[in-house]
């Protein structure tokens, strides 16, 4: 009996743990389009990447079960607009809004809604409160300015407590909102430092120790702030912005990236902990970390050598995979697909011949207009030397079959589906996100990654990589409206003169 009870308790514990980070989110977007996707982004993470991506149907309805890394505030994205949503493991949240009336910044909540009601009411109150603030506050002398900030903090924190009581919001969210306000006050004080001297005609103005002490009070635990709040990272970068620019100008060197210059600048600054420096370095590296970066290996080594925190390093690895794909030379991750007839196809079947894999979905931007026409030219050029595999990342098999036939009709190659789309294990292995579709991966004949991943066939290195694995030199790849036309036949000047005389 005791053994049975133990098994039951263990089972309940496992179930509760597995559900702890599961959230069911559903709703409707009036005016929503199946070509638009809803994304949920963990902006507080060192690597602010999407953790969920799902679409709406023809009527604007949506539903998805997602996994969250922790309870907290996430960014909700749709149609190029952004809003905030609080997600808590084990909850069912239903939201609705209008795509032409501010969704996802503005939406209504049903189901487990108390935290999101608090979040929305808090933001509405804060917006109204600050709309009444005189913009000339930056002209006030420091003591009065600090007094104003203290009053703002007292007023707003009191209202946050009132809203917490009326909505029943969780304590961790209320605490988060108050800290978020502190960072906004901090950013406000930074603007005061930047502008006060200019607007008052006092170019020699410097912040007093009293203002600096109040800023430290707002910061509190700096290591906690920088881990949880992207706005605090932005504040720190803006704080050192002018000083760093002066340093970079003074220490200009050929081929030095902004990231390397910032590392050299920040490494001896004793005002910041190593953790804070790690986040600042990672934040600045976004300037240089892009698919067209010529010296990506040098950049990544520099970041790995100088970033010490394990969480920031893990974030760096995520972004590296998202931007550049899997490392060149590694064996392609094993994966199983299905074809349009439902037959299982293994990634191992690609071996023996170089392979170009294109990951795409029915909602991939410009797929039909520009990508498919160029793809047909590429397949016609290299089809004798390279396998072509088109992997659909839609949400279900029915959409895959419809998309593969409609979009890729007449394009030679295997049309396959990764079951589950962007939620599939394969998507995780290849670090695929909605913003990376379509994207292209090139494998050598042994099934190893032959180059970085590409998000466009127009990237110069794309053709170079195809030429290398195929052993042939293909023509220049150009979009449909820029296809290179055959050069006109050379003009025989002697013949022209003879014809002119005859006339």
JOQUI-V824946 format. One record per helix or strand. SS is the DSSP state (2 for helix, 1 for strand). FROM is the first residue (numbers start at 1). LEN is the number of residues. Records with the same first field share a line. If there is no record, write none. Layout:
BEGIN
SS: FROM-LEN, FROM-LEN
END
This chain:
BEGIN
2: 2-18, 114-18, 135-5, 142-26, 171-29, 209-11, 222-7, 230-21, 258-9, 274-14, 296-11, 310-15, 347-4, 367-16, 397-11, 421-3, 425-5, 434-3, 460-11, 480-3, 493-10
1: 22-9, 37-5, 50-6, 61-7, 72-7, 81-7, 92-7, 108-4, 331-1, 336-4, 344-3, 354-7, 386-7, 414-4, 439-5, 448-2, 454-1
END
